[in-house]
């Protein structure tokens, strides 16, 4: 980690090429994420041996977490509302491009969507 921190500092200070450093750091992040995925099941098994909801371990508080996702696709009214929402969003995007509200055949007025931009990033793809 110290090597990665040094690489970042050197790039910030202009001592190494920032693009090269960014590529190396991004690759290191991907590798670290893969390693963590390999270890997580073993770490959970070790946590479970302690039979506690929260574990104080070497200065860290560790809790086992689990997320839940709901699936609504089998609910017909949900699908209908979702389809209508998608249509409204498409009209609002179109209104934003045109710079004015859109009036539907039903008389409903669709105001232009507000378009927000994220910060710039860099996409990296090895050739």
Order of alpha helices (4+ residues) and beta strands (2+ residues): alpha-alpha-beta-beta-alpha-beta-beta
